[in-house]
Amino acid sequence: MLLQTLRLLDGFDLRSIGSSTADYVHVVVEALKLALADREAFYGDSGAAPPPLELLLSRQYANERRLLIGERASRAPCSGRSSRS
């Protein structure tokens, strides 16, 4: 999940946003929320299929998910599974 969050953040120029700013915290928190939503959808019990790590960590998937990070906080981020069904 943390690797996925870092992949999402890779598409933002965090240095120019400036650490300890509201915008910086917003972007980081929203990326974490997206990764957590995917964790809930893809990382199941040990008896289920393993999570599709190649997909979850891919640049293309991160690019798609990153578009969900806007100026406003998401109240209930959806997982990428819902867009792939």
Buried (B, 14 or more C-beta within 10 A) or exposed (E): BEEBBEBBBEBBEBEEBEEEEEEBEBBBEBBBBBBBBBBEBBEEEEEEEEBBEEEBBBEEBBEEBBEBBEEEEBEEBBBBEEEEE
